[in-house]
Amino acid sequence: MCQHSAMMEDVKKKLASGDFKTTENEGKSAVWKYFYIVVKADSDEPVGYVQCKGCGVLMTYDSKRTRNSALQRHVDGGCKSPGLLQPSITTFTSTSRKIPQQAKQKLTEKCVEYCCKDIRPFRSIEGGGFVELAQQLINVGATYGSVAAQDVLPDPTTVSKRCRELATEKRKKLVEQLNDVLTEVNSIGMTTNIWTEDYHKLSYMTITCHFVTQTFKMISTVLTTAAFPLEEAKTGENIRREIIRLLTEYGLDMSLLNKVVWVTDQGSNIISALRPYRRLDCQDHLYNTVMRHALDPTQQAQDAPTVAETLQATKALVKYVKKTGMAALLSKTVIQMADTRFSTVYLTLNSVKSVYQELREKLNDRAEGWRIDAISPDVLDFLVEFLQPFYDTQRELEGDQYPTINLVFLWFERLKRHCNRKTTDSPYQAIIRERHLSWILRKVEIQELKKIATFLWPKYSQLRMFSSSERDNLHLEVRRQLKDLHNIEEAAEGPAPKKAAVDFEEWENVPVADATDEVERYSTHNHAMQDDRDVLGWWRDQQLNYPKLSVLARGILAIPASSSSSERNFSAAGRTIEQKRTALKPSTVDAILFLHKNMD
C-alpha cells in the first residue's frame, strides 16, 4: 500500500473511532456547500482532508497550498450525487471499514447501561426502530462531528406531538389508497373488536383493514384504535354509530361501505352492529368455541372420566411446577393453560409430554409422585396427537400477511375427517372424536364466499371436493360476481353509449376477449404453481389470461379468515398502556398503535 493510501485509511479509521470528525467550512466559495472539512475531534484543527457530502470520498486539501479547483472538478464530473447535502449512509457503515475492538467494547457497555438504567429488554437493541434511530445518530455525528446527545435528541413533548401529526398524515394516505382500491374491486376485509385497558377501565375499539394492491401485494394494517365514548353502553347501535363516525371522519367513501366484508367474533353486540353489512365469523373463534364445548370438564367427567382426570391433573401440575420454582429444573418450559384460549390446551399437554419422565423423577424425589399419577400417559399422547391439527388450523388461519380465506374450507374438511371414528379407537378416544365432530358441524358454517376463495386457489380450481351440482352452482355465483365487476369497470370508464329505443342487448356482439368464458377455461385447467402458497403471485402473473377473475381474486383473497389482527393490535395496546404510561392520551395511544403498523 502506498503512503498516500495508508494515510487515507488512517483518516478513515480515525473518523470511525471518533478521533476525527467532519464539520462545515466557513469559506466563501460556493464549492464548500458540497464538502465537509475533516478536523481533530478535540481541537477542531484541520488534518489536511475534506469529505464530499454527496459520495463521501476523502480528498487532500490544505487551505494554504491547495486551490479549490480540484474540489470543483470533483463536483462537476467526479461525484455521482453532488447535490446531496448529507453523506450516504453506506459511507459510514461500509462493510470494508472495520470498527476497532475497543470502540465496539465501549458501545457494548453503553448498550448494557441503556438496558439496565431504563429497564429495557436486551433484545430491544436489535429492534428496527432502535437500529434506525442509532443509524440516524451516526449520520448526524458523521455530518456535524461530535455533538452532545442532549443537543440532538428532541423533547418528549415534541416527539409526542410529531407522533400524532405523522399518524394523521399517514392515515390520510391510507384512506385515499383504500378508496382507490374500493373502486377497483368488489371487496376488501375489515375486522373490529373492543378492548378495555386495566388502569382506567377505558375501552378502545380497533378497526383493521385488509386489501390487495394492483401489484397483488397483501396489505393488512391498523386503521384506528379509538377510545369508545365513556358515556355510551356498548350496544350494537352505539358500536355501529361509532364505526360510521370514525370511517366518515377519516374520509372513507361511505357509498362503498357495502364492499367491506367484516370479520369478527360472535359477540352479540358486534353482530348486531354489523347486521346491515356483510360479515363473516372469525374462524379462530369458531374453533375455540368447538374445543370449549367438546372439552367441557363436566361433560367429560360423565362421558370420558379418564380424559377429564388427565386434563385436570395436567393443569394442576403445571400450576404447581410454576409456583414452586420446579420449572427452572426442567430442560424445557411447561406452558400454563389459559381459561379462554383453548389452543393453549394443546400447548400445555404437549409441554408436559415433552418432560414427562423428568417431572416424574423430580416429583418422586420429593415424595410427590401422586401429583403426576392422575395423568395417564396414553391419554396424554392421544390428546396431543388429536388436538395438534386444531392448533395448526388456528395458527394458519390467524395469519394476515398471506391469503387465509382460501384455506378455510380445506381445513374444515380435514378436521371433519380427523374427527371420524377409527376402528382402532378405544371408547374414550371415540367419544373425544365424536364430540369434536358434533360441535364442528353445529358451530362452523362455510359460506359461499369461502368456497369461492377455495376455487380461486389455482391448485384446487377443479373443486374436486364438491359434487357436480355444487360445482355448477359455485361457477354460476362466480359468473354473477364477474358480471358485477364488469358493471364496476363500465362505471369507471364513464357513461355507456346511447342505445336504440328497442334494446336487443342479449343478442349483441361481444368483444373477442369475452367470447371465451374465463370461469370455464380456469376451472378445466390443471394449473402449475411454482409455489403452492403464493396464490397472489400466481394471479398477478395470470392477469392477461384471466383479466376479470384476477380482479375477483384480488378482492376476495384480501378477506382474512380470522379477526386475529384486532387481537394482536390489542396485545400491542397492552404493552403501550403499561403502568408507567397510564397518563397517555387516547389520541396518542391511537397514533402510536397506528404508526406501529404503518411506519414505512
N, C-alpha and C positions, 0 to 999 in steps of 0.2 A: 504494500500500500504506500503511495507517495505521501510526502509530508503534508501537502495541501489536503488530501483526502483524510489523512489522520487527524488533522486539526478540525476539519469539518465534522468528523464523527465525534470528536471530543466536545464540540459545541452542542451537538445534538444530545449527547449524554447529560451534559450539564443543564440543558433546558429541561430534559425529562426529570432529572433529580431535584430541580428547583434551585440549583446554584446560579443559573442564569434565568432571565425572564425576558419577555418582549414588551416593548412599550411604544407609544406613539412618538413620532419625531416631530418637533416643533418647526421644522424647516418650512420655508415659504414656497418651495417648488411643489407644483401640483402632483408630482410623481409620488410624494410621500403619502398620499391617500391610499396607495397600493402596497405600502411596505411598513413593517414594524422595524424598530432598531433593537438589536439584542444587547442587553446590559447585564451587569452583575446584580444579583438579587439584593445584596446587602448594601450596595453603594450607588446603584444606578449608573455606574461607569461603563461606557460603551466598550465592547470587546472586539470591534472590528468586523461585525457581521450584521446583515439585515435579513429579514424574512418576508417573502411575498405573502400578502394576505389571501391571494387567490389560490395558488398551488402549494404554498408552504415551503418552497425551495429556499435554501440559505445561499446568500451571496456575500462575498467580501466587500467591505466598504469602510473607508477611512475619510472622514469629513475634511481632513486637511490635505489629503493627497488625491482622493478619488472624486471624479466628477459624477454627475447624475446620469450621464449619457448611457452607461451600461444598464442602469436600472430602467431607463425609458425604453431601451431596446427590448428588454425582457417583457415589459408591459405591452409593447407594440406587436411583438411576434413570438416571444418565447413562452408566455403564460397562456394556459388554456382558458382560464377564467379570471381575467384581470379586474372585472367589475365587482367581484365579491369583496365585501368589507370584512368578512370573517374567514379565518383559515378553515380548510376542510377538516372534518373530524378525523379522517384517516391520517392526517398529518401528524396527529399526536397519539394515535393508537395503532400505528403500523406494527404488524407482527414482526417486522425486521428490527424494530427498536426494542432492545432488551431493557427492562426496568431493573436497576440494581437490587440485589437481595436485601440490602439494608433498608432501601425505600419500601420494599414490599412488606418487610417485617414491621416497619413503623405504621404502615397502612393497616396491617392486620390488627395491631394493638389499638388503633383508633376505632376499628370495627367492633372490637371487644368492648371498648369504652362506650360506644354508642349503644350496643345491645344491653349492657349492664346498667348504664345510667338511666336509660329511658325504658328499661324492661321490655325490650323488643326481642322477638324470636331470632335466633341466629340465621335462620333461612331468609329473614327479611332483606338481607343484603343482596340476595340474588333475585329479588322481585323486580319485575320490569320497570315499575315506577321509580324504585330506588336507583337502579342502574342508569336510567335515563337522566335522573337528577345528577348523579355523580358525573356522568359524561358532560352534561352542560356546565357543571362547575369546573371541570378540567378545561373545557373550551374557553371559559371566561378567563381562567388563570393563564392559559396559553396565549390568549389575545391581549390581556391587560396586565399580565405579570402577577406577582404575588400580592394579593389584596386580603384584607381582613374579611372573614366569612360574614361577620355582622354587617359589613357594608354591602354585601351582595344579596344575602337572604332577605326576602320581604317580610313585612309584619304579618302575623297571623290573620289580622282583620283584613288586610289586603288580599291574602290568599283566599279567605272565605268569600269575599265579595267577588273576586275573579272566578271562583268556582261556580257561583250562581250565574254569572254572566256567560261563562262558557257553556253551561248546561242549556241556557236559553237559546244561545246561538246554534248549538249542535242539534237541539230538539227541533228547532225550526227547519233545519235542513233535512232531518229525518222525516218529518211530517210531509215536507214537499216531495221527498222520494216516495213515501207511502201513497200520496195522492196520485203520483205518476203511475205507480205500479197498479193501483186500483182501476185506472182507466185502461190498462193493457190486458188484465187477466180477469177471471171470473171469481177468484177467491184468494184471500190471504188468511193467516191464522192469528188469533189473539188469545191470550189467557188472562185471567184475573182472579184475585183472591184477596182476602182481608186478614191482616195480622195485627196483634196487639203487643206493644213493647212492654217490658216488665216494670219500668220505673215509674212512669206517669200514667200507665194504662191508656196511652194514646193509640188509637187504631190507625193503620195505614192500609190503603188499597193500592195494589200494584196492577199495572197493565203491561204485558209484554206483547211484542209484535213479531211476526214470523212471515217472511216473504222471500221470493226468489227473484234475483235481478235479471236483466236482459241477457247477461253473460252466464246465467244459470248458476249464480253463487247464492248459497243459502245464507240469509241474514236472520239471526234470532237475537233480539235485543230488548232492553227495557225501555218502555216509553215513559212511564212515570211511576213514582211511589209516593202518592199524595196522602196527606193526613185526612182521614174521614171526619166529617163535621161532628164535633163533640155532642152537639145538642140533638143529633138525629139518631134514631134507632136504626139498626142495620136490617131494615126490611127490604124486600125485593124492590119496592117502588123507590125507596131512597137510594138504594145502590144503583139502580138504573139511571136515576136523575143525576147522580154524581158522575157516572161513566159518561153520560151525554155531555155534561158540563165540561169535564176535562177534555174530551175529544174535540169539542167545539172551541174551547179556549185555545187549544194547541193548533187549530186550523185544519183539522181533518175535514175533508169534503163529506158532510153528513149524508148527502144524496147517494153516496156509495157504500154506506154502512151495511147495506144488505149483502155486500160481497164478503164481509168479515165472517169467518167461522170461529166461534168462540169455543175454547176447550177448557172445561172447568171440572171441579169436583162435584159431588152430588148434594151439596148444601142446598136446602130448600129455598133459602133466600136468594142465592146466586141463580138457581134455576128459574125462580120467579122473575128475577131482574132481567134475565136474558130471553124470556119466553117469546118476545116479538122478533127475535133474531135467530139465525142459525147457530146451533150449539151441539157439541159432542161431549160425551162423558170422558173424563180423563181415564185412560186405560190403567194407569198405575194405581189410581184409587179403586178402580173396579176389582183388580186382582187382590188388592189389600183387603177389600171387603169380603171377597171369596174366602181368603185364608182366615180372616177373623171369625167368620161363621163356621167354616169347616173344622177349625181347631178350637172351637169353643170348649173350654175346660169342663163345663157342666155336662154338656152332651157327650164329650169324650169319656168322662168318668162312667157314663152309663153304657156306651157302645163299645169303647175300647179302653178299658181301665189301665192296661199296661202302657199305652201311649200317653194317657193323662199323667200317670206317675212319672214317666221319663221326662216329660216336658216340665212338670212342676219341680222335680228334683234337680234338673239341669239349671233352671232359673235360680233356684235357691242356692245351688252350689257356686255358681258364678258370683252371685251377690256376696257369699261368704268369702270366696277367694279374693275378691276386690277389697272387702272390708278389713281382712286380717293381714293384708300385705303379701299373701302367698303368691300373688300374681308375679311378683318380682323374681320368684324362684323358678318360674316355668320358662321353658325355651321359646314358647310362643304366647302371644297375648290371648286371653279369653275375652269374649265380647258380651256385654250385658244386653239382655233382651229389652227392647222398648215396648211400652204399653200400646202405642198406636201404630207403629211401623212394623207390620208383620213380616216384612222381608228380613228383619233382624232375627226372627226365629231361626231361619236357616243359618245366618252368620253365627249365632250363639251355639247352635248344635254342632256346626262344623268346627268351631274353635275348640269346643270341649272334646270332640272326637280326635282332633289332632294332638292333644296332650293327655288323652285318657289314661294311659299307663303311668305317666308322670304323676298325674293327680292321685291315682290310686296308691302309688308308692308313698307319696308325701303324706297323704291322709292316714295311711296305715301306720306310718312312723309316729303320727300324733295320736294314734288310737282313735281315729275318727273316720275309719273306713265306712261306717254306716252312712256317711253323707253321700257316698257315690254308689252304694249298693242298690239304691232305688232306680238308678239309671241303667236300663237294660242295654247292653252293647248291641244286640241285634236290632232292637227298636231304634236306637240311636243311628246305626248305619243306614237303616231303611229310610228314616225321616230325612237324613242328609241327602241321600240319593233321590228321594221323591221330591223334595222341596227345591232342589237346585234349579230345575227348569223354570219354576215360578220366579226365582230370584233372577235368573238370566233374562227372562222375559221383561221384568220390570226395569232392569238396568238398561236394556237395549231400547225400550220404548220411551225412556225418560231423556234420551239424548236430544239436543237441539241444534247440533252442528251438521246434521245429515237428515235426510228424509226418514220419517218414522211411521207415518200413517200407512205406507205400503206394507209395513211389517205386521200390522195389527191382525189381519185375518189369518195369516200364516202361523203366527204364534198361537192364536186362538185354536186353530185346528190341531196344532202339535200338542198343546196342553190337553185337549179333549182326548186325543189318542193316548197320551201319557197316563191319563186317569182311568182308562179302560181296564177292567179287571183282567189279571193274568192267571193262567191255570196254576201257576206255582205259588200264588199269593196265600199267605196264612190268613186266618179270619180277620185279624186286626188290620192287616195290610189292605185287604179287600174293602174294609169299611172306610179306611182313610181315602182310598181312591174314589169310592162311590160318593162320599160326602163332598169331596172337592169337585167332582164332575157335576153333581147335582147343583151346587152353588154357581159353578161356571155357567151352566145353562140358564139359571134363574137370573143372574146378575149381568152377564156380559152380552151386550147386543151389538151385532155387526151391521151398521148402517150401510146403505148403498154407496156412500161416498168412500168408505173404507175398502169396499170391493173394487170400485173403480181405481183406487190407488194401487191395489194389487195388480190390476190389469195394466197399469202404467209402468210397472216394473217389467222391462223387456224380457227378462228371464222367465216370466210367468204370463206372457201376453196371450197364450192359448187357453188360459183359465181351465186347466185340466182338473182342477179340484171342484169344479161346478158341473152340474148336469147340463145337457144341451139346451134345455129351455131356460135355465138360469143364465147361461152364456148369452143366448139371444136377447133376453130382457136387458142384460147389462150392456150389450152392444147398442141396443135402442136408446138407453139412457145416455150413453156416451155421445151418440149422434145428436141427441137433443141438446146436450150441453155444447157440442161443437156448433150447432146452429145458433145458440145464444152468443157464442164467441163471434160468429160471423156478423151478427147484429151489432156487437160492440165495435168491430172493425169498421162497419159501414158508418156508424155514428161518428167515429173518429175521423173518417175521410170527408164527412160533410153530407149535405142533403142528397138524397137519391135523385136520379134523373126523372124528369116528369114523365108519367106513364099515360098510356092511352086511356080513353074513357072506360073501355071494357078491359078488364085485367085478365090475361091468359098466362100469368106468370109460371104456372106449373108446367107449361109446355115450352117455355123459352129455352134457347140455347144456354149452355153453362160454359164457363171458362174451362179450358183444357185441363188446368191443374185440379179442378174439382170433379173431372169426369171419372176418375178412379177413386173409389171410396177408401179414405185413409184407414178407417177402422177395419175394413176387410183386409186390406194389404198388411196392416200391422199385426192383426190377430192370427193370420195364417202363416207368418214367417217364424222361423226358429232363429231368433236374434243372437248374434255373438256379442258378448261384452268382455272387454279386456279386464275390467274389474267388476265383479258381480254386484258390488255395493255402490259403485259410482253411477247411480241412476241419473242424476242431474247432468253429469258429464256426457252420458250417452245421448240424452235428449238435446243437449247443446250441439253435439256433432251431427244429429239427425234432423235438424230444423228444415233443411231443404227437402228432405224426403217426406217429412210429416209436419208441414207448417202449422196446421191447426192443432193436431194432437200435442205438439211440443208446447204450444201456449197453454193448452189444458193441463198438461203435466206441470208446467211452471206454477200454475195456480194451486192445484190440488196437493202436490207434493210438498208445498210450503206449510201445510197444516200439521201441527205437531200431534203426536198420539197422546201426549200427556200434558198436564199443566205444571210439570216439574220446574219449568223456567221460573214461574212465580215463586215456588218454594225455595229455589236456590237464591232468588233475589232477597227473600226474607231472611235467609241464613246470613247473607251479606249485611242486611239491615241489623241483625242481632249483633254482628261484630262492630258495626258502626255506632250504634247507640249502646255503648258499654257504660260501666259505672262512672268512668271519668269524663264521659261525654254526654251526660244526660241533659245538658243545657243547650244542645244543638237545636236550632230552629227547624221545624218541619220542612221549610223550603230548602234549607241547607242539606238536610238528610236526603231529600228528593234529588238535589243536584249531585251529591256525592254518589248515590246509587246509579243515577243516570250515566254519569261520566265513567263509573266503574265498568260499565258495559259498552260505552260509546266513545272512549278515547281512541284516537287513531293510532 
